[in-house]
Amino acid sequence: MTAADKRLVLAHWWLSFALFVCALFLGFWQFWFRSPIPPGFGTPTQYYISVTAHGTIIAFAFTTLFAMGFGYAVTALTTGAALRWRTGAWQAFALACIGLALLLVAIVSGRATVLYTFYPPLVASFAFYLGLTLLVVGSWFWVAHTIASFYAWKGAHRGQTTPLGLFMVTATAMLWLWASIGAALELLFQLIPLSLGWTDRIDVGLARTLFSWTLHAIVYFWLLPAYIALYLIVPEEAGGRLYSDPMGRLAFVLFLVFGVPVGLHHLFMDPEHGTAFKFVQGVFTVFVSLPTLLTVFSICASLEIAGRLRGGRGSLGWVTTLPWGRPAMLATGLAAIMLGLGGLGGLINMSYALNSAVHNTAWITAHFHLIFAGTVVILYFAIAYHLWPTLTGRSLHSVRSVRVQLVTWCVGMLLLTLPWHVTGIMGQPRRMAFFDYTDAVLAPTAWLTTLSLLGGTLVLISGLHFLWNLSLARSSEMQQVDVRFARPAVSNAHVPSALNGFALWNWLTAAAMVAVYGWPIAQFFIYPSFGAAGISVGGPP
């Protein structure tokens, strides 16, 4: 990587990590505020301001900036060439920063307490929606940059197989482009006109349907950088080879085909959509587990190769020979624990019948935090630790300190979310600023909520420890470190043409979107409603 490319990546990452730590403090205060031992300061209004800021930072800003920076890094490292259109990339970064500033000012001023889902008929300040739009538009440049780099490489290397890392980053960019369209349509044609007073009513059902287009697909946008690390970094860190290059490509295009059209399952409880379409959504949600199962098999096989190369014998003897003390390996093992537990919870959420029992309870927020903040974020840590010496030219100051940080994050996340799941089953509602623990229903949840608060404390400490580890690396001994990504076990394995491009998969995604969302969206225009009056939560921008 050139020095200029490294500066671009670090700018995205430092901003995303700074925002991440701010969101950690907000999340900790929120849990403390509604625990049996409240902090004694703050109001319900401030609570919802905090929740909106926390969710918006994590869901839109932190993840997008991290994925953009990682995408630039993987593109440069796998192609072996300097990034193209770097000036435009900096302009896109500046645009995203302007959007982020507008977002945060609107939220902190109390004019956008609509949570990160910004469901109408609540209406935020125009500045909030404009900020979101600018952030998304900035990310679209990264999408365009990645896709252009992919096809530029193919044009310069006709007949050759594209590098696996470049293929995966391009699949991630395309998934984000597909995913963001729904929320973009909602913002441009419904929420922005409503916030400007150009209309005084909004079709809430249509708005929620368009947002559902983005709501679940964005989860895979968060997840895919972590999966890229599993394919490119972990087998190399283990000292082995990647089991199958084509299998990795297949997993990523299946995320594109099955991951985008599944958001409607978030509306199982909404009356606007028929049971048949909800059933189809449930089926698609089952299918989206296929690329994850492929990934689990492929990475386990890759680790077995490494373990046997290190002298492992017997059915499982190779497991003990793996270098679990290395950051990427340790993070993978801990992520697998959290993914397994979170995946079991996901089986409940995708069931039409069972979802109705937990839909508006703390179970949902617990599941979300275990999958994203647990599984995904710990692999983000591993990515940062792995690339930091290359990006900065300085080594991590202490591998032991890194191990402690990763373990405390996992333990804290389990203490935070597992009791939270139980309180959801016991009836504790979500989206509430405080609870009356003298109530007969909520009283038994008090000790579990306190245990979750302890977990949240560990999570906050671990997040600060992560930033400390990166900061200390800046003062370590200078060294030149080259990143090596995993090589496939069979280097000349045939890759079908369908897995060396995206035309087929984009057509399949388009067909699936028409099948799943065609009528659910069209019905609002064929049978229009009078809409609902907007409920403003703020004044003019």
N, C-alpha and C positions, 0 to 999 in steps of 0.2 A: 504493500500500500504506500502511496505517496504521502508526504507530510500534509499536503492540503486535504487529502481524503480523510486522514486521521482526524484533523481538526473538525471536519464536517460531522463525522460520527460522534466525536466527543461532545460537540455542542449539543447535539440531540440528546445524548445520554445524560450529561450533567443536568440539563434542564429537567429531563424526565425523572431523574433520581431525586432532585430537590423537591419537585412536586410530590413525588411518592412519599417522602418523609413528612411533608406538610399534611398529606392525606392520612398518614398514620396517626398523627397527633389528633386530628379531627375525629377519626374513628374511635380512638381510645376515649376521648372525652364523651362521645355519644354513648358508649357502652357504660361508662361511669355514671353519666347523667341519669340513665334509666335503670341503674342497679339498685339493690336494697340499701347501698351506702352512697347516696348521691354526693357530688362534690360541694354542694351548697352555693354554687353560683351558676348563672345561666338561666335562660327562659325557654319555654317551648318554641317560641319564634326563632330564637338563636339556634335551637336544636335543629330545626328544619333547614335553616340556612347552612348549618354545618353538614347535615346529611346531603344536601344538594351539592355543596362544594366537594365533599368527599367522593361522592359517586361520580360527579362530572370529571374530576381530576383523574380518578383511577380508570374509569371506563373509556374516556375519550382522550385525555391529554397524555397521561403517563404511558399507556399502552401504545398509542399511535406514534409518539415520539421515539419510544424504544424500538418499535418495529421498523420505523423508517431508518434509524441509525444502524440497526443490525442488518437491514436489507442493503444499505449502502456498503457496509463492511463485507458482507458475504459476496456481493456482486464484484467488488474490487479484488477480493482474495481469490475467488474461483476463476475469474477471467484472467487474472494476472496483469491487468491493464488499469490505467488511471480512469477514474469515473468521468463519464461524458457529462456535458451540460452542468458543470459544478456551480456556475454562477446562478443558473436557474434554481438549483437545489437550495442555495443560500436564500434566494428570494422567497422560495416556498417556505423555508424555515421561518423567515421574518413574518410572512403572512400568517403562519400558524401561531406565532408569538402574539401578533396583534389580536387575532381571534381569541386566544387564551386570556389576554389582558381584559378584553371586553367582557368575556364570560365571567371572570372572577370579580370584576368591579360590579357587574350587575347582581351577582349572587351576594357579595358581601354587603352591598347597599340595601339588601332586603327586597329587591325587585325581581327576584327569580327563584322563589322558594317552591319550585315545581319538581324537585328531585331530578335525578339524571335521566329519568324516562320522560320527563316533561309532558305528562298526559294532559290533554285538554279535558274538560273546559277550563282548567286553570291556565292563565295566560301570563307569561313572564314579560319583562321588558324587551323591546325590540333589540337592545344591545346584546342580550343573552342569545337570541336566535341568530343575530348577525355574527357573533363570536363563534358559535357552533359552525355556522356556514363557512367562515374563513378558515377555521381549523380543518374542516373536511376538504375544502378546496386545496389547502396547502398539502394535505396528504395525497390528493389526486395527482399532484405533480410527481410525487415519489412513485405512484402507480405508473404514470406515463414513462418516467425515467427507467423504471425496472423493465417494463414491457419493451421499450425501445432498445435497451441494452441486450435483452434476450434475443430479439430478432436481428440486431446488428451483429451479435456473435454468430448466429446461424448463417447470416449472409456472408460473413468472412470465413466460415469454416463449413462450407457446403458438404453435405454427406456425412458429417461427423455428429456424434452424440453430444448434446449440450451438457456442460458440467452439472452434476446433480444439485449442487448448492444453488446455482443460478436458476435451474428449473424450479426448485422448491420456493425460492424467493418470488419468482414470477407467479407461481400458483397462489401464493399468499397475497400478492398485490391484486391479482384478478379476483380472488375471493372478496377482498375488501372493497373493490370497485362494485361488484355485484351487491354486496351487503349494504353499502352506504346509500344506494339509490333510493331505498324505501324512505329512510329518514330525510333524505334530501328533498324528495317530493313533498313530504309532509311539511317541512320547513318552508319551502319556497311557495307552495300553492295554498297552504292552509294557515300555518302559524304566523308567518311574517305578515301577510295581509291583515290577519286578525289583530296582531300587536300594533300595527300602524293605524288601525281604525278604518281600514278600507272595507271591512265587513264586520258585522257585529255578531255573527253566528258561525258555528263550526260543526261539521258532521263528526261527532266524537268517534263513532264506529269506524268510519273511514280512516281517521287519524290513527287510531289504535292499530288498525290492520296494516297501514303503511309502516308504522313503527315496528310492528312485529316482524316485518320483512328484515329489518336490521337487527332486532333485539337478540335473536339467538345466533344469527350468522356472525355477529361481531364477536361472539365467544370463540369461534374458530379462528378469527383473525388474531385474537389474543393468544390462542393455543399454538398456532402453527410455528411461530418463532421457537417455542419450546421444543416442538417436534423436530425442527431443523437441527437443533442442538443434539437431540437424541440420535439422529442419523449421521451428522457430520463430526460431532465432537466426542461423544461418549465412546464409540468403538475405538477411536484413535487413542483416547485417554486410557482405555482398558488394555491397550497394547495388542489389539487384534485387527480384524477387517470387518467391513460392513457385509452382512450376510447376502443382501441382494439389492443392487441398484434399481432394477425395474420395480421391485416391490415397493420401494420408497416412493417412486414416482406415482405408482398406482394409488397408494394411500393418499397422496396429496390431491390428485385429480378427483378421487372419490369424495374428499372433503368439499371440493368445489361443487360437485353434482348433488350430493346429499346434504351438505351443510347449509346451503343457502335457503332451500325451500322448506325449512322446518319451523320457522318462527311462529306460525299460527297456533302451535300447541300452547303458547303462553296465553291464548285467548279461549281456552277450554271452557271457562266460566262465563264468557261473553255471549249474550243471546243473539247477536247479529248473524252468527254463522251456524250452518246446519250440522247435524251429527255426522253426516257422511264425510264432509270435509275435515271434521275433527278426527275422524277415524283415519283418513288418509294421512293426516299430519302425524298421528301416532305411529303409523307404519313407517313413514319417512324417518321419524326420530329413532326408530329401531335400526334402520339401515345405516344411520350416521355412525353407529358403533362399529361398523365394518372397518373403516380405515384405522380406527384406534386399535382394534384387535389385530389387524395386519401389522401395525407398528409395534405392538407388544411382542408379537411373535418374532418379527424381524430383529428387534433390538435384543431380545433374549437369545436368539440364535447367534447374533454378533458377539454378545458377551460370552457365550459358550465357546465360540471359536477362540476368543482371547484367553479364556480360562484354560482351555486344553493346550494352547500354545505355551502357557505358563506352567504346564505340568499337571493340570487337574486330571483326576481319574474317577471312574465310576459315573453313576447317573447324575449326581449332584456335586461331586467332589470339586468340579471346576469352579463352583461358586465361591468357595473359600479362598481360591488362589487369586481372585480378582483384587486389584488395588483400591479397595474401598476407602482408603484414606485420602485419595485424590479428590479435589473439590467436585469435579464433574461427576465422578462415580458416586460419591456420597450423596450429592443432590439428586441423582437419578434414583437411588435406592429409597430415599426419603419421599421423593415425588411419587414413586410407585405405591407406597403405603397410602398416601393421601388420595391418589387417583382411584385406588381400589375402593376405599371407603366412600369417596364422593360419588363414584360410579354407581355404587349400590343405591345411594340416595336418588340418583338420576332415574333409576328404574321406576321409582315411585312417581316422580314428577311427570314422566312421559305416559303414565297410565291415566286414561280419562277418568276412571272411577276413583282411583287412589288420589289423584291430583286434587279432587274436590275436597278431600279431607285435610289437606295440608296447604292449600293454595294461598290463603291469607294468614299464614302463621309464620313464626320465626324459623320453621323448617326451611323455607325457601331461601332466606338470607344466609342461613347456616350452610346450606348446600352450595350456594354461589361462592361464598368465601372459601370453603374447603377446596373446591375445584380451581377457582381462579387464584385467590391469594395464597393458597397452599401449593397446589401442584404446579401451576404456571409460573408464579412469581419465583419460587425457589429455583426453577430452571433458568429464569432470567438472571438470577444471581450467578448461577454457574456460567452462563454465557459471558457476563461481565468479567468475572474472575479469569476466565480462560483467555479473553481477548485483551484484557487490560495491559499486560506487558507489551503486547504488540502495538497497541494504540498509544501508549505513553512512553515506551522504552524503559520502563522501570518495573522491577519485580514486586510481587506482593510481599509485604513485610513479614508475614507469618502464616504458613499453611495451617498451623494449629488454630490460630485465631479465626481463620476462614471456616474450619470444621466446627468450631464452637458456635459461630454465627448460624451456620446451616442447621445444626441440630436444634438450637434454641428456637429457630423459626418454625421448624416442624413440630416440636413439642408444644410451643405456644399456640400454633394454629389448631392442633388437635384439642388442646384444652379449651380453646375459644369456641370451636364449632361443634364438637360432639355433644357437650351439654346443651348447646343451642338447638341442635336437632331435637333433643328430648323435650325441651321446653315447648317447641313447636307442636310436637305430638300431644303435649299436655294442654294445649290450647292458647299458648301465649301468642298474641297477635303481632304482626309486623307493622312497620310504619307508624309506631306509637312513640311519643316523646317521653312518656313516663308510665309506670305501672303502679297500681295500688296493691301492694303485696299483703294487705290485710284481707283482700278479697279471697273468698274460699277457693276459687279456681286458680288464681295466680300465686297464692301463698306457698304451695309446694314447689314452685319454680324458683323461689328466692335463692336457695343455696346453689342451685345449678347456674343461675345468672351470676352469682358471685364467683363461682369457679370459672366461668367464661371470662369474667373481668380479669382474673389472674392470668388466664391465657392471653388476653389482649395486652396485658402489661408486658409479658414476655415477648410478644410480637413487636411491640413498640421498641423495646430494648434491642431486639435483634435487628430491626430495621435501621436503627441508629448505628449499631455495630457494623452493618454492611457498609454504610456510608463512610464510617471511620476506617475500615479496611482499605477502601479505595483511596481515601485521602492520604493515608500513611504511605501508600505505594508511591506517591509522588516524590517522597524524600528518600526512597530506597536507592540502592546502587544502580547506576545506569547499565543497561544491557540491551543487546539487539536480539529480539525474539521473533522467530518466524512461526506462523500458524500453519499446521498441517491438518487438513481435514481427512476424515476416514476414506480409505480406498476400498472398493468392493472386493470381495473374496475372489471373484472371477473377473479379472480386469477387462477381458474382451467379450463379456457376456452381451448377447444380442439384445438391443433395446428396440422394441417395435416402434414404428414411426408414430403411432398414436400416442406413445409416451415420450415423444421428443418434440411435442408441440401441443397446442391447446384448442385447435379448431373444433375437433370432435366434442371435447368436454364442455366448451362454451355453448355449443348447439344443444347438447343434452341438458345443460343447466337451464337454458332458455326454455326448452320444452317442459322441463319439470316445473319451472316457475309459472308458465301458462296453465299447466294442469292443476297446480295447487292454489295459485293466487288469482287465476283469471276470473272465475265467477265471484269469489269472495270480494274482489275489488269492483268488478263490473256491476254487481248488484246495487251498489250505492248510487250509481249513475242511472241505472234503469228504474230503480225505485227510490228516488231521492227523498230525503227527510227534511223537515224544517230546521234541523240542527239545534244546537244548544247555545245559549248565550254565554259568551266568554266571561270568566270570573277573574278579574285582574288581581294579581298579587303585587303589583308595583305601578309606579307612575311612568311618565315618559322617560326615555333614555337620557 
